[in-house]
Amino acid sequence: MSCGEPHEKDCSEVLDHLYEYLDREMPAGECADFQVHLDECSPCLEKYGLEQAVKKLVKRCCGHDDVPTDLRSKVMGRIDLIRAGETVPEVSVLDQARHEQAERERAADARGAAGAPSKADAAGNGAHAE
């Protein structure tokens, strides 16, 4: 997309990094350049306003669940790989996170089962208590 006006930052570059700006994940120096572009370019400013409204709506409707830190870092890592033009594994980040969570739960269950008395022991202990 381009508004047809000359800018220091191209409209397509601004729109490619719009969510970094919205999420305040952009370095401070780039934020200033980004804001200058938005101040000069009404189509990009309009797109920014729309995306900002969508983000607020999603937060209001779905913002109660915290994203696990490891999932967030994996997603950001994937984004960095894609931006660098590197190949990305075929497994989805969400599937990978679910798999790792299931592994952690299985390990916790195994640790809990190792320290817990068996049902037979529990029944036997109850019989001797009388």
Disulfide bonds with the S-S distance in Angstrom:
none
